[in-house]
Each structure stands twice: as structure tokens, then as C-alpha cells.
Amino acid sequence: MDELEDMLLELKDTSELMIDLAYSSLLYNNKEIAEEVQLMEETLDDLANRIQREAIARAVKDGDADKAFILVKMAASVEEISDAAMQIADVVLRGVEPHPVISLSIRDADSSISRAQVQDGSDLAGHTLGELKLASQTGMWVVAIKRDRRYIYGPDADTKLLPGDLLMVRGPTDGEEYFKDVASGTEKLVLN
């Protein structure tokens, strides 16, 4: 896979995660998640611009304007999706009172979405998700990992967690605090 293909895949994955996180931030009135959407939107804008520049550069080199046009349109369309996700998250960031229907769904929800950073002393650091059995121990499923400025989407059992990783998780509300304590190192997991 070349660099342009990698960027297109990252663009797609980022926009999908942004939509999911934006709706979750609204549903759970979670400002931290809304702030993450805001950071992702800035990253996605930069990525879309890089894709457009690369597509144009390749069109100049190869003379394939149709291919470049498709890539530019796709990047612009995904950028519009990210802008829409940001508008959803912005409701939470501005502190707008949620519509009564959303409030009812929050009251009935038994799950939440949250984030926590893996600290050096945490049992999470240096282990794969498969080794940790995090979902069965905390009830929280890792949806994505932010490592430096990059995101790892849909991490699997072989994904190793590193100190500094920012984990986006979904699970029961009663597991959220325990999960955050494990990520910080103040609580321990049962490791085999």
C-alpha cells in the first residue's frame, strides 16, 4: 500500500470514529469525548489537504486528471462528514441543554463511552489487549487508541498498549471509574 492509500484509509477510519464519538458525546453529554472529536476534526482537515495535494501532484506527473478529481472529491466529502461530526460535538462543548428525548435515552442507558490515558505504572502498559482480557475484567471495550497523533481503529487481541496511549472505550457505566483507575495505575488487574 502506498502513502496515498494509507492516507485514504486513515481518512475513512477517522471519519467513522468521529461520527461514533460525536453521537456518543451528545448521547452521554461527555465533554471529554466532544473535545476528542474536535482534535480529530483538526487532524482530519490536515489529512484531507495532504490527500488533495498529493492527488494533484500525481495528476501533474501522470496526466490522470480523472483519478485526481475523484480523490479530491472524496477527500472533500469526508471533510464535510467530519464537519458534521464536529457540529454534533459542538452542542456538548457549548453546554447546550440536550433535547428531552436525548435526556430520556441517557437515563435509560446502561453504557457509556469514555477515554483514559495509559500511565507508566499501569497494568495495561506493555501488554496486548488479548493478554489483558480488558473487556472481561473491566467491562470496557477499546474502540480506538490514540498514539501520539495517530489513531488505531478497531484494535484486536494482538494490539499492544503503550504508556501514553489514549484509549477510547465503551462499556457499562459502572465499569468506567475502575477502568480509569486501572489505566492510571491506581488499580490492578488480574494478569495470567
Sequence and secondary structure as in RCSB ss.txt:
>XXXX:A:sequence
MDELEDMLLELKDTSELMIDLAYSSLLYNNKEIAEEVQLMEETLDDLANRIQREAIARAVKDGDADKAFILVKMA
ASVEEISDAAMQIADVVLRGVEPHPVISLSIRDADSSISRAQVQDGSDLAGHTLGELKLASQTGMWVVAIKRDRR
YIYGPDADTKLLPGDLLMVRGPTDGEEYFKDVASGTEKLVLN
>XXXX:A:secstr
  HHHHHHHHHHHHHHHHHHHHHHHHHTT HHHHHHHHHHHHHHHHHHHHHHHHHHHHHHHH  HHHHHHHHHHH
HHHHHHHHHHHHHHHHHHTT    HHHHHHHHH  EEEEEEE  TTSTTTT BHHHHTHHHHHS EEEEEEETTE
EEES  TT B  TT EEEEEEEHHHHHHHHHHHHTSS     
